[in-house]
Amino acid sequence: MNTNNAGGGPAAGKPVAIVTGGAKGIGAACCRELAKKGFRVGIHYRSSKAPAEQILAETGGDGFLIAADLADTDQVETMVKEIKERAGRVDVLVNNAAVSINNPMSAMQIDAFDAQRAPLRGTWYLTKRILRLFMLRSGTGRIINISSVVGHTGNAAQIPYTMEKAAIEAMTKSLAKELHGREILVNAVAPGFIDTDMTDELPEEIRESFASQIPLGRIGQPEEVAEVVGFLATGGSYITGSVIHVNGGMYGG
Ligand SMILES: NC(=O)c1ccc[n+]([C@@H]2O[C@H](COP(=O)([O-])OP(=O)(O)OC[C@H]3O[C@@H](n4cnc5c(N)ncnc54)[C@H](OP(=O)(O)O)[C@@H]3O)[C@@H](O)[C@H]2O)c1
């Protein structure tokens, strides 16, 4: 991608990638992959400060940490200001943070519904601010939204989560259209069943039962998702408004 930024000043230098929920799991793997690809990585976290510091150290230390609860737009606004001061540019935004709370609809409480909706609202706001402050000004950028296979297939006991994932794909497609004629590409990556804290919470027999139904016969690794994010961050110049499935054959799209 074009890493030049007219005007120089604080925007000059290494391209910058921001990864939300970058301290753990798929987000942490994305931070490592993007650092390997030459990005200065802004590692966002909410509560996982120590793991975020660890990722910063692992990725060579020229990145930076940003803390914010995406449920709170004031915190997102502060986060954007910090990014401006520390980096002065954003070339890639990976919207990875999300929450999954499993319960059947009849038992799910409204607070649990809201807790799962809040990161999506914050993601919409963060994306809007990053567009306005950086990408629309530079005329280039990559926005990569982490969705899920269950946004397509549905999943019992995950109705709010599947709604959020269908919604982030709708945002992906609509924003790609809205950015008509600009070199700002917007895509989603939809992982299947990946080995992270989110899936560690499931009982072992459920994990085994899921794995046995996957054509590749195993749960995926965060690095296998991050590899595709790395591709969309640097290549794929004619791909926008798309969803790339990374699920070991569970679902073909
Ligand atoms: N694991 C899977 O099988 C799988 C499958 C399909 C899709 N995905 C998607 O992949 C992405 C990463 O999931 P993961 O499995 O790596 O999960 P994870 O380890 O639980 O990470 C989720 C991250 O989201 C952050 N987060 C949650 N709520 C937030 C909020 N309100 N504000 C700011 N940050 C918030 C958390 O930050 P803190 O820890 O700092 O609080 C956490 O680091 C998610 O979008 C998930 O839906 C995962």
The ligand as an ORCA input file, in Angstrom:
! r2SCAN-3c Opt
* xyz 0 1
  N     -12.024    -17.206     19.123
  C     -12.864    -17.541     18.168
  O     -13.172    -18.724     17.933
  C     -13.461    -16.490     17.292
  C     -14.230    -16.912     16.214
  C     -14.793    -15.973     15.375
  C     -14.585    -14.634     15.599
  N     -13.848    -14.237     16.659
  C     -13.671    -12.800     16.837
  O     -12.299    -12.493     16.916
  C     -12.111    -11.314     17.723
  C     -11.106    -11.607     18.808
  O     -11.600    -12.636     19.626
  P     -10.686    -13.537     20.567
  O     -11.176    -14.903     20.427
  O      -9.250    -13.213     20.351
  O     -11.232    -13.020     21.984
  P     -10.583    -12.488     23.307
  O      -9.270    -13.128     23.578
  O     -11.681    -12.592     24.302
  O     -10.325    -10.954     22.950
  C     -11.354    -10.024     22.827
  C     -10.757     -8.659     23.104
  O     -11.797     -7.686     23.004
  C     -11.520     -6.667     23.954
  N     -12.772     -6.046     24.366
  C     -13.928     -6.653     24.716
  N     -14.838     -5.731     25.049
  C     -14.254     -4.524     24.931
  C     -14.679     -3.185     25.167
  N     -15.900     -2.880     25.603
  N     -13.792     -2.198     24.935
  C     -12.561     -2.477     24.518
  N     -12.094     -3.715     24.276
  C     -12.932     -4.722     24.496
  C     -10.860     -7.359     25.122
  O      -9.943     -6.428     25.706
  P      -9.373     -6.580     27.212
  O      -8.933     -8.011     27.366
  O      -8.241     -5.617     27.256
  O     -10.493     -6.218     28.136
  C     -10.168     -8.559     24.487
  O      -8.787     -8.357     24.355
  C     -13.503    -10.952     18.236
  O     -14.084     -9.987     17.374
  C     -14.264    -12.253     18.123
  O     -15.649    -12.044     18.025
  C     -13.280    -15.128     17.520
*
